[in-house]
Amino acid sequence: MSRIHSLFPHTKISGYAVPIRWFCTSILLVFSPGLFAASFTQARPITTFSVAQLFSQGDYGLDVETKMSATVFKIAHRSRIWGASVSVPYLSITGPATAIYEDIDTGELFLVDIDDEQRSGIGDTVFSLDRVVWKNRRTGQKLSLGAAIKLPTGDKDQRLSSGKADGSFFAKGRIRKHRNILSGQLGYQVMGDTEFTDYNNRFFFTASLFHFVNRRWGVGGSLRFKQASLDDRQDQRSASVFMTRKFRKIWSLALRFNRGLTDAVADSSAALVLSYQKR
């Protein structure tokens, strides 16, 4: 079996096809809880350094569970108008599956059945850029447009990269009412095809609600949908809850739990995110 078959989701292995999986619904949703508070109090440019530790498990329709972990390093800079970020994951997988990391101003880890049992290494690097096109400071409303690109910097021999670049375009919006923030993202992903498979370009959507309990604590939840990359695969749907804690205005800690709602998503996953903000 050619090794290229394992590089992208939905590739047929040993006579059958394994559905696409999520290790994490969205790195945006993983990193963003700790940044919600800064989004509406920002008076000058902010640079945020974050490290996230993620875990997931599930059998993905197979008889054997796959356990995965990733340490994701991210640097994000935001002014009143522009925002940019770069993120790099270190992946570790145990079980009959591998991962391909990508970022959609966000990120996720896809799984596909292969023969290897254990592997680890650096994944693909992701760059993102967005611009605020409309903002109302009085009502806390904001609309941004942006794009992201995934560069194939991961190890193909370890099956941690597709070897192809993918791009995404998205619109993000937020509305604040008292202590509540409602946010959403609608995007379109242009997928890189392999030698064996032509993938569908696809839409994705995320909706989140965040509540400030007080100046230090916050809680929230989110729903995510993404079209399948092939016609005979299930769409990806998942739900998550999260909580955040701020320390001394510059440090924050976020904890997130995710539950898959279809066979295309990991059964469960969790993430712990530590962030430092520099103004």
N, C-alpha and C positions, 0 to 999 in steps of 0.2 A: 504493500500500500504506500503510495507516494506521500511523503511528509507534507506536501503542499495541501493535501486534503484536510489536514488538521488546523490550518491557519485561520479559517473563518468559520463562523457558526453555520449550521445546517449542512455541513459537508457530509456526504454519505460515507460511512465507515462500516466495513464488514457486512455490506449488503443492506444496511438500514440507516436512516438518518436520525440524528439526535436533535431535538429542538433547542433553539437558542435559550440561554439562561442568563439571569442577572446575578452577579455577586453582590452588587450594590445598585440600588435604584438610580441614584444620581449623586455624583460627588458634589455637585452644586448643592444638593439638599443635605449632604453630609457637612460641608464646610459652612453653608450659609446660616444655620441657626445662631452661631456665635457672632455673625456679622449683621444680623437684623437690627440690633440696637444702634449700631454705628450708621446705618443707612440714612436715618432721618435726623441725626444730631451732628452730622459732619459739617464743619465750618471751614476746613482746610484739607489738603490732600492727606490721605492715609495709606500707609504701606502695611500690609498684614502678612505675617509669616505663620504658616500653619503646618502642623503634622497630624495626620489622621491614621489611626490603626483600625483596620476593618477586618471583620470575620464573617464567613458565610458557610452554610452547609445545606445539603440536599441531595436526593438521589436522582433528580432530574429525569425521572422516568426509567432509570436503570435500577438494578438490584443492589448496587453498591453506592454508598454515600461518597460524595466528594467534599472535602473540607478545604477551605481556602482562606488565606490571609493576605493583606496588602498593607504596606506602609506607604502613604502618599504624602509627598512633600510639595507644598504649594506656596508661591509668592504672588500676592495680588496688590496692585496699586490702583487707587481710585482718587480722582479729582472730582470737582463738581460736575464735570461734563463727561470725561473719559474714564474708562476702566480697562485694565489689562491684567492678565494672569498667566503664569506658567506652572505646570504641575508635572511631576515625575513619580511613578509608582515603583515600589519594589514588591514583586509578587512571590508567593510561596503556595504551592498546590500539592495536596495529597489526595489521590483517588483517580478514577478513570475519566478525568476531564482536564482541560487546559483553559487558559484565560487569554483574552485579548482586551487590553485596556484602551479605551478611547475617551475623548472628552468632548462634550457638547455644550461648552461653557460650564460643563458639568463633567461627568464621566461615568463609566460603568465598566463592568467586567463581564465578558461573554464567555460561556462555557461550551465546549464541544467534545464529544467522546474521542479519546485516543488510546494508544496502548501504554504509554508511560504512566508510572505510578507516582513519582515524586519529581518535582522540578522547581526551580526558583531563579530569580534574576530580575534585572531592570526591565520595565515595560516601556511603552511608547510615551514620548513627550508630547504634551498638549499646550498649545498657545491659544489664548482667547482675547478678543478685543471688542468692546462695546461703547456706545455713545448715547448719552441721554438726549432725546429729541424733544421731550416735553416734560415740564415739571411744574407743580403747584405746591409751593412750600406751605401755604396756609392750610390746604386740605391734606397734605401728605401724599399726593398722587404723583406718579412718575412713570414714564414710558421710555424704554431703551431699545436700540437695535444693535445687533452685533453679529460676529462670526467667530468660528473656532476651527482650528486645524489640528489633526492628530498626525504627528510625524513618526514614521516607523523606526524608532531608535532601539526597540527591544530586540532581544536575541531570537532570531528565527530558528536556530538550531534547538533552542529550549522551548520553542513554540510559544513564545511570549510576545510575538508581534506578527501581524499579518504581512508585513513587508510592503504594505500599501498605505498611502495617505488618504484620509477621509476628511471631508469638510462639512461644516454645518452653518446654517444661518438661522437667527432666532430673533424674536421680539419678547421683551420682558416688561411686565407692568406691576405696579404696587399701589395699593390704596391703604391709608392709615385712618382708623377711626378710634379715637381715644387710645386705649391700650392694645388695640388689635391691628394687625397688619395682614391684609389679604394680598397674596402675590401669585402671579402666574407666568408661565413661559410657553410660547408656541414656536416650534422650530421645524426645520426641514434638513434632513441629513442626506448628503451625496456620498454614497458608499463606493469604495474602491473595489472593482471586480478582480477575481482571481483568474488563473488560466482555465479553471474548470467550471466556474460559477459566475453568472451575472446576477448581481443582487439588486433588489428593488430600492430605489431611493425612497425615503419614508418620512412621515410626519411624526413629531413627538409633542407631548403636552404635559405640563406639570402644574398643579394647583396646591398652594400651601396657605395655612392659617397659623399665625403666630400671636401669642398673647403675652404681654408684659405683666407678670405677677407683681413685680416691683422693679426697682432700678437694677437689681442684681440677678433676679431669677426670671426665666421665661420658659414657656411650654408651647408646643405646637404639633401640627400634624400635616401630612401631605398625601396626595394621590398622584400617581404617574401612569401615563399611557404612552406606548410607542408601537407603531406598526411593525409587523413582521417583515423581515428582509426577504422572505420568499413567500410565494402565494400559498404553499401548502403548510405553512407554519402558523402557530398561534401568535396573536399580538401579545405584547408585554404589558402587564398591569400589576401594580403593587401599591401598598399603603404603608405608611410609616408614622411613627410618633417620635418626638424628641424633646429634650429639655436642655437649657443652657444656664451657666453660672458665670457672672463676671467678677473679676478680682482686680481691685486697684485701677480700674478704668482701662488698663492696657492689656490685661490677660483675660482670657475666657476659656471655658471648658464646656464642651457640648457632648451629649450622649444621645445616640439615635438607634432605634430598633425598626427593622423593616420586615414586612411579611409579603410573600409572593401570592398573587391572586390567580395566576395561571401556571400551567406547566412550563411556560417559557421563562419563569422567574425562579430564582433560588428560594427554597422553602422559607428560610429565615436568614437574617444578617443583622449585624450590630456594628456600630462605629463609635470610636472615642476620638474627639478632636480637640487639640490644644492650640490656641491661637495667641499671637502677640501683635499688638498694633503699635505702629510708630507714626507719629504725626510730624 
